[in-house]
């Protein structure tokens, strides 16, 4: 049984990780939106804030920060995000 799901319908507040970086890349969805002027078919994006203290907590530091007051946030295409599932 899988303990994760690739969730196309992410919601604000969901805890997610990145398919390429694995479970050490942990973020929380702050906002949902769509890419503008993108040839990519998957236009849905999530504004993600990295969880402090995790391995990739400074993931967005090396990129242009979306929120000047919080450099730990950035937009990620939903295609790359996997939602952590609650355990019973």
N, C-alpha and C positions, 0 to 999 in steps of 0.2 A: 504494500500500500504506500502510495506517495504521501509525503508530508508537506508537499507544496503544490501549487497550481499556477499555471500561467494564466493570469486573469486579464482578459481584455477590457473588463469594466471595472477598472480601479476606482476606488473612492477616496475622498479626502480622509486622511488619518490612517490609511493602510500602511503597514510596515512592509517594505519591499527590499529585494536584493537584485543585483544586476547579473544577467545571464553570463556575461564574459568574465566578471570579476569574482563571482561566487558569493557565498553567504557572509563573507567578511565585509562586503560592500553593503552596508545597511543604511537605509534612508526611510524617511516618512513622507508620504504624499501631502503636500500643502495646498496644491491647486491643480486643476486640470484645464487643458486647453488644446488648441490645434495649431500646427505649423502653418505659417503663411508662405505662399509662393514656393512650395516644395514639390518636386517631382515624385517624391516618395509616396507610395500608396497609403502607408500607415501614417496618417497625419496627426494622430492623437499623441499628446505629450503630457507629462506630469512634472510639476515643479516639485523637486525633491530636496529636502534638507537632510544632510548626512547626520547620523547619530553620533554625538560626541563620544570620544573614547574608543571608537571602532577603528579597525585597521585603515580604512579609507576615509576617515573623518575629514581629511583635508583634500578630498578628491577635486573639488571645484576651485581650490585656491590657485592652481596653476592655469585655470581657464579664466575667461572674463567673467567676473561675478555678476549675477543677475540682479541681486539686491545689494546695493552698496553697503548697507548696514550689516549684511550677513553674507560673507563670502562662502559660506558652507551650503549655499543653495544653487541649484541649476536645473535647467530643463532637460529631460531625458525622454526619448521616444518610448511609448508604452511597450513596443515590441521587445525591448530589452529588459523589461522589469518583470519580476516574479514576486508574487505576493506570499508572505509568510502566512501559514495557516495555523489557527489556534489548535492546540491539542486538547483532547477531552480530559 
